Amino acid sequence: MSMFPHYLRHRLHAASNDTATAGGADGSGGALDFENTADNLYAFGKLWATYADAPVFSAFHGMLFGRVGDERLKPLFGYTGFGGFQAKLLDTGNVRLRGKETGFFTDLASGQVLEHWDNPYTGERVQVFNFLNERIRGELSPQMPVFQFGDGEDAPTLMNDGSARQNPDGSVPFILPWERVGDNVLLSWDYTHRYRNPVSADKWPHACTGEFINPSEHFTFTTPGQELADRDKPCATFHCGFSRLSPWWPWMRMGQSGIKGGLFGRMHSHKGNRGFDDIPRVILDYSEKHHPQYLEPCNDWDDGFPIGTWEAYAREVPPEV
């Protein structure tokens, strides 16, 4: 999303490779014990992806708003995309993840994918940089993942740091803030980053919004508790609220506009085990025509070299100067 997002596309580092203990994550257990790292790993892989032999598709769709000072937020464009993901439970108890994802910007009136956009802040017609990422790879261990962005000098991000539990030795176990509400299980998942902007002012003065960027994404999942706990089902469906805060996208060319602000997004996300029917039709049609490889399964479980949106822009868009 992106929801698949944006958190598994970046370089993932595990603080430990210790084997997960107890709790039936090998498929032999019963009800999930959310105080157990093994069951947390099993449940997250099942929620996020699928343990089946073919990927499961999920999608997100919503709107991004511009926020400037104390002005009323301005709706700018739609934000929609999809991901196809798989998980594999390893003998160590770790969970291996792989997938591909897309993120498109769409016209508010027609819903069609934008190739160009008229920036209401600057009056400039700009080329849209839609995001495509086919190298989502990572491995989750009994330790909460830490993601490294930008230069090694920049501080890494601990996932879910607001609800993470720190042990006396400083380690943080992979225990997530699951909540049982009636027949459903809820999960909150956050990342809040700050790292050096790969789109630097010396090369992209119009695209660069500053030396550092601080994108964050926030997810609130709802999944049927029975599906999540049923070891005979490889996948659990979900509905999810998805919000995003970030500086201006580099393709908006706000770097020398003098307008201090950024973006807020609110999206729906969902995974229903319905194959391509879970992808919004306009995005499915566009992808079938222009990017069909993102509808095909991955063919390896190797480590990838996934990058974020700013990193991708810096690699693919020639410098302005």
CORQUIDA-V377399 format. One record per backbone hydrogen bond with DSSP energy under -0.5 kcal/mol. NH is the residue of the N-H (numbers start at 1). CO is the residue of the C=O. E is the energy in kcal/mol with one decimal. If there is no record, write none. Layout:
NH&CO&E ; NH&CO&E
This chain:
6&2&-1.3 ; 7&3&-0.6 ; 8&5&-1.4 ; 9&5&-0.5 ; 11&148&-0.6 ; 13&146&-2.7 ; 20&92&-1.4 ; 27&24&-1.8 ; 29&24&-1.2 ; 34&32&-0.7 ; 36&33&-1.9 ; 38&21&-0.6 ; 40&36&-1.9 ; 41&37&-2.6 ; 42&38&-2.4 ; 43&39&-2.4 ; 44&40&-2.4 ; 45&41&-2.3 ; 46&42&-1.8 ; 47&43&-2.2 ; 48&44&-3.2 ; 49&45&-1.9 ; 51&234&-2.3 ; 56&85&-2.1 ; 58&83&-2.3 ; 59&270&-2.0 ; 60&81&-2.4 ; 61&268&-2.1 ; 62&79&-1.2 ; 63&266&-2.1 ; 64&77&-2.8 ; 65&264&-3.7 ; 66&74&-3.1 ; 67&262&-2.8 ; 69&260&-0.5 ; 71&68&-2.5 ; 74&66&-2.3 ; 75&73&-0.5 ; 76&64&-2.7 ; 77&64&-1.2 ; 78&106&-2.9 ; 79&62&-1.8 ; 80&104&-2.6 ; 81&60&-2.2 ; 83&58&-2.4 ; 84&100&-2.1 ; 85&56&-2.2 ; 86&98&-2.4 ; 87&50&-3.2 ; 88&96&-2.2 ; 90&88&-0.6 ; 90&94&-2.8 ; 93&90&-1.7 ; 95&140&-2.1 ; 96&88&-3.0 ; 97&138&-3.0 ; 98&86&-2.1 ; 99&136&-1.8 ; 100&84&-1.5 ; 101&133&-2.7 ; 102&82&-2.5 ; 103&131&-2.6 ; 104&80&-3.8 ; 106&78&-1.8 ; 107&112&-2.7 ; 111&107&-2.1 ; 114&105&-3.2 ; 117&126&-2.3 ; 119&117&-0.8 ; 119&124&-2.8 ; 120&118&-0.6 ; 123&119&-2.7 ; 126&117&-2.9 ; 126&124&-0.6 ; 128&115&-2.4 ; 130&128&-0.7 ; 131&103&-2.3 ; 133&101&-2.5 ; 136&99&-1.8 ; 137&135&-0.9 ; 138&97&-1.8 ; 140&95&-3.1 ; 141&143&-0.6 ; 142&18&-0.6 ; 144&172&-3.1 ; 146&13&-2.0 ; 147&157&-2.6 ; 148&11&-1.6 ; 149&147&-0.6 ; 154&151&-1.6 ; 157&147&-2.7 ; 159&145&-2.1 ; 159&157&-0.5 ; 160&190&-2.4 ; 161&158&-0.9 ; 163&160&-1.4 ; 164&160&-1.3 ; 166&164&-0.5 ; 167&165&-0.5 ; 167&171&-3.5 ; 170&167&-2.4 ; 173&165&-0.7 ; 174&142&-2.9 ; 175&173&-2.4 ; 176&174&-0.5 ; 178&176&-1.9 ; 179&186&-2.2 ; 181&179&-0.6 ; 181&184&-2.4 ; 184&181&-2.1 ; 185&223&-3.0 ; 186&179&-3.5 ; 187&221&-1.8 ; 189&219&-2.1 ; 191&217&-2.1 ; 193&215&-2.2 ; 195&213&-2.2 ; 197&211&-3.4 ; 200&198&-1.4 ; 203&200&-0.8 ; 204&200&-3.0 ; 208&204&-2.6 ; 213&195&-2.5 ; 216&245&-2.8 ; 217&191&-1.6 ; 218&243&-2.4 ; 219&189&-2.7 ; 220&241&-2.2 ; 221&187&-3.2 ; 222&239&-2.5 ; 223&185&-2.4 ; 225&183&-2.7 ; 226&183&-0.5 ; 228&224&-2.1 ; 229&225&-1.9 ; 230&226&-1.4 ; 231&229&-0.7 ; 233&230&-1.5 ; 234&232&-0.5 ; 236&46&-1.8 ; 238&271&-1.9 ; 239&222&-2.0 ; 240&269&-2.8 ; 241&220&-1.9 ; 242&267&-2.5 ; 243&218&-2.5 ; 244&265&-1.9 ; 245&216&-2.2 ; 246&263&-1.9 ; 252&249&-1.6 ; 253&250&-1.7 ; 255&206&-3.3 ; 257&254&-1.5 ; 260&258&-0.8 ; 261&259&-0.5 ; 262&67&-1.8 ; 263&246&-3.3 ; 264&65&-2.4 ; 265&244&-2.8 ; 266&63&-2.2 ; 267&242&-3.3 ; 268&61&-2.7 ; 269&240&-2.1 ; 270&59&-2.1 ; 271&238&-2.3 ; 272&57&-0.5 ; 277&274&-1.7 ; 278&275&-1.8 ; 279&276&-2.0 ; 283&280&-0.7 ; 284&280&-2.5 ; 285&281&-2.9 ; 286&282&-1.7 ; 287&283&-2.5 ; 288&284&-2.7 ; 289&285&-1.5 ; 290&286&-2.7 ; 291&287&-1.9 ; 294&291&-1.8 ; 295&292&-1.8 ; 296&293&-1.0 ; 312&308&-2.6 ; 313&309&-2.3 ; 314&310&-2.3 ; 315&311&-1.7 ; 316&312&-2.3 ; 317&313&-2.7 ; 318&316&-0.6 ; 320&203&-2.2 ; 321&203&-1.4
